[in-house]
Structures are given as C-alpha cells and as structure tokens.
Amino acid sequence: MLHYAVVFLIIAIIAAVLGFGGIAGTASWIAQILFVVFLVLFVISFLTGRRPKV
C-alpha cells in the first residue's frame, strides 16, 4: 500500500509540473489517503504483533 501512495505522489508531482491542476490535486489526495491508511495499518500490526504460542 505504501507503494501505491508513492506512485500517486509521483503522478501528482509530474502532473503539477505539466500544469494539470485537477489531476495533480486528485493524485495528491489519493496518495495522502493511502499513506495515512498505511500508517494506521502499520501501527495496528506493530501493536498486536505475533505472540508466541505457549
């Protein structure tokens, strides 16, 4: 999921350089949402983790 966030960020940067404001804004928004979702899932998986069976 972090990969998709980075891809959308690159698309947003390229679109902004080329002057496509709407596409850049949308791609940037998607990248931000995916990054936040990735961070939330990472924190949840870090906190729960795999516990050894006793």
N, C-alpha and C positions, 0 to 999 in steps of 0.2 A: 504494500500500500504506500509505503514511503517512496517507492519507485514512481508510482503514478503521480504523487504530489510533485516530485522533481520534474517529471515530464511536463506536467501542466504549467509549472513555473517557467520552464524553458520556452514553452509555447507562448506564454504571456509576455516574456521578455522580447522574443522575436516579433510578435505582433505589435508590441508597443514601439519598437524601433521602426517598423514598417508603417506605422501610423494607423493601424486598425484598432481604434479605441475600444469598441464594443467587444471584440474578440479577446483583446488583452485583458479587459476587466473581467470577463467571464472566466477565462482560463486562470487568472489570478485568484478569483473567488473559489474556484474548484480546488486549486492547489492548497489554499488556506484551509478549506474544509477537510480535505483528505489528510493534511498534516495534523490537524487537531484530532481527527479520529484515530490516526496512527499513534499519537502520543497517549491518548486515553487508553487504547488497547494495550500499549506497551506498559503503562503504569499498572493496569489491572493484572496483566500476566506476570509482571515483576512481583507484585504484592502477593498474589495467590501462589504462583510457582508450583513446581512439582515437589511434593513432600515424599520422603522415602516411606515405604510401607513398613509397618512394624509388625 
